[in-house]
Amino acid sequence: MKKVVNGRVYDTDKCVDVVKWEENDTVQGVAVLVRRELHRVPTPAAGKSPIDCFETSSYGSCYLKSDNLDLRSGDFFLETTIADICHTYNTCGCRIDPVDEKTARQIVEKYGDYETYCRYFGSPEGVAIDLKEVEKACEPARSEKWKAEEERDKLKERVAELEHQVAAARAAVGDQPTE
């Protein structure tokens, strides 16, 4: 479904579904079932064009390629649909409401899980330390240190070898080392 709200287009077919839930509610004294879905308008990841964000299936349908999207940017909107007496949802009872990031965070905290929160807002714990990434980042420095230590050890061996040759030469001429 596509709707225009405040001059901006919100399309449920070309968005990222963040979290969905259903609630019982009362509308004009009648108990109804309300489905709510939080969506995010997708934005391309760094270095990707909008066309890179979509892929066409062999049947001709178009879908989003989440690996080419920046899930931490883009506008959020809430889709609210009311079920009729038969509990079937229709788009004529649908409402689209843009929501700010603070509200979206609260919704995901309430209805989503930890992974969903981190995917759209980052880790609430701050930067997570990944030991593999730390080791990878330290590898060049470790490699340089290893090379320097290896070169130092070779030079020590060469100095010891030269000192041995000097001592042997002095012994051959009968010269005693002076201190």
N, C-alpha and C positions, 0 to 999 in steps of 0.2 A: 504494500500500500504506500502511496505517495501523497504527502500533504505539504502545503505551504503554511508556515507559521512565522509571523513577523517578517515576511519577505524572504524567508529561507526555506529551501526544500529539504524535507526529511523523508527518506525512502527506506522502508523496512526491508526491501529486497536487496538494497545495496549498503547495508550497514553491518556492523559486528554486534552480535548478540552477547551482552555482558552477563546478565542474570535475569531469570524469570520466576514468577511465583503467582499463586492464586490465593484469593481471599474471599470470604463471604462478606457481603455488604448489604446495606438496605438502601434502595433508591425509591423515593416517594412511597415508603411503607411496604415495599415489596422486597423480599429477600432475593438477592441475585448473587451469582458467582462472577467475580471480577478477576480477569487475568491481566497482570502487569508485566511488562518487559522493559528492561533498561537496555538501550542500544547506544552504540557510539558510531558517529560518522567517521569512516576510515580516512586516514591520511597515509600517503606513501612513505615508506621508510627512506632514510637518507640515501640518495643516489638512485632512487627508483622513480619512474614516471607513473602517473595514474594508470596508464594502460598496463603496466607491469603488475598491478594489484588485482587484475581480473584474469580468469582463465575460462576458456570455453570448453565444455565437455563434448564428447563425441556426439551427443544428442542435440547440441546447439544451445544448451542452457549456459548461463554465465554465472560464475561464482567467484567469491573473494579468495585470494591466495594469502593466507594470514602471514606467511613468512616474508612477504613483501610489504607488510603494513607496519606502521608505527602505532602500536596499541596504546602508547602513553600520550598520544595527542589526538585531538579531534573533539567535536562537540558531543555531549550526551543528550539523549532525549528519552522520555518515558512514554511508552505506548500502553494505553489502558483500553481494554476491550471488555464489554459486558456480555455475559451469556444470556440468551433468552430463556424462556420457560423450559425448553427442551435441552438446555445446557449446550447449545451450539453457539459458537462465536461467529459474529458477522462484522464486516468492516463498517457498516453504517453506524454502529454504536461505538466506533473507535475514536479515541482522542489521542493526539500527540502533544506532549508538553516538553519543551526544552528544559533541561535542568543544568544547574551549575556544577562544577566539579565537587564542591563541598557536599552538596546533596547526593551526588552520585557516589561519593565515598561512603556516606552514611547508609545508602541503599545496599551497596556491596558488603559493607560490614555486617548488616542485618541479614541479608538473604544469600550472600555468596560465601565462598570458602577462602582460605588463606591464599591458595594459588591464584585464584581469580583476582583477589585484591592486589597481589604482587604484580600480576600481568599488566594491570591497567594503571596502577599508582606507584609501583616500586615497593620495595620491602619496607615495612613500617619499622624494622629494626635498624635501618640504615644500610650501608653498603655491606653486603654479605661477603665474608671472606671465603674464597674457594681456594683450597690448598693447591690444587692442580694449576690454577692460574698464577698463584704466587710463585710456585716452582718454575713455571714457564717464564715469568717475568724476571726471575733471578738467574735463569740459565746463562744469559750473556755475561753477567758479572762473574758468575761461578766459573764459566769457561775461561774468561780472561784471567781470573785468579789462578786457576789450574795451570794455564799456559805460563804465567809468571813464575809460579812455584817450580814448574818443570824446568824452565830456563835457569832459575836460581840454582837448582840442584845440579844441573849440567855444569854451570860455572864453578860451583864448589868443587865438583869432581876434577875439573880442569886445573883449578888452583892447587888442589892436593897433588895432582899429577906433576905440575910444574915445581912445587916445593920438593917433591920426591926427586925429580931430576936435578934440581939445584943441589940438594943434599948429596946425591950420588956424584955429581961433578966435583964438589968440594972434597969429598972423600977420595976421589981419584987423584986429585992434585995434592992431597994432604992438608988441605986448608980446613981449619976449624971455623964453625959459624961464630960470628960475633953477635953479641946481644946488645 
